[in-house]
Amino acid sequence: MLHRISRIVVCASSIVSAPALLAVPAMAANTVPSTPAISTTLNFTMKEIGGGIGYEWGKGQLSYQGRSYDFTIGGGGLASLGYIQVQGNGTVDDLSRLSDFDGTYWTVKAAAAAGSGTGVAVLENQFGVRLTLHMKMQGAHVSASVMRLRFRLVPTPEEAKGDILR
């Protein structure tokens, strides 16, 4: 009986940087951070459908410097078949300005899910902002592709009127 196949997502940047990750604990022991790290997190829901070309869409909320910001997700890749619903959360690294979150994120992935599964993805955008996403999935889906996902901050009503700039 097959009850669960876990989704596996591989990111090219995590493969390239694996040796560097082994050196981080040794370097961290010799350095003292000058400022405390700002915890930047996100939560999201997303759906993916594929019939050769895959498309993903969803929405979420970013927690940055004590405030919450809504965002949308859209994009996809090639070689995708099936449908899944995803719930997830994650961390955001190297986000120095809120406006740098808004962008196109890339990853290389191979995934399979039947029933339910879990997965991890690492994506990076054109500003060097890196998302590490932890996901729970429901559905049946198989894919192997280079993914391009657009994360876009949703303007608040004040921003939409032009009253506030980020």
Beta strands, then each sheet from edge to edge (+ up, - down):
strand 1: 4-5
strand 2: 41-64
strand 3: 67-93
strand 4: 103-125
strand 5: 130-153
sheet 1: 1+ 4- 5+ 3- 2+
end
